[in-house]
Amino acid sequence: MRSTAFAFVATVCLAGPAVAAEAPAPTTGSTVLMSPVALPIVVGGQLVNYIFVTLRLKLSPSADAPQMRAKEPYFRDALVRAGHRTPFVRPDNYAVLDDDKLKAAVLRDTAALAGPGMVVSVQVVREQAQHTANLPRPTAPPRR
């Protein structure tokens, strides 16, 4: 029994560095992962849903990543303001956002806050509706 335990401990100790070496290194790419933001879905002047969205901003090589990450609260604030000004509603589904309008607004607002060309693209990482049932019927047929 003692030799089996010793063999197990020796295996774990010897395999530890190899396992650590195989693990992928954390990505230090030039991106900013934004905290989730709740965006309203307003139809006919009525609030029908909220969509919680998480975005990743891809920065240009010339952008100062730590400085851009420090501006993340300002990016979120601009997104919330844009979402309340003109909600990112899709006419065919009130449980998802119009990603094209959302990305265009984020690129426009980040250019104003951080400088033109500092954010080169926007990726929707996660999008979750508060409600998926008992929503009003969409006004348009589903997009294809």
Order of alpha helices (4+ residues) and beta strands (2+ residues): alpha-beta-beta-beta-alpha-alpha-beta-beta-alpha-beta
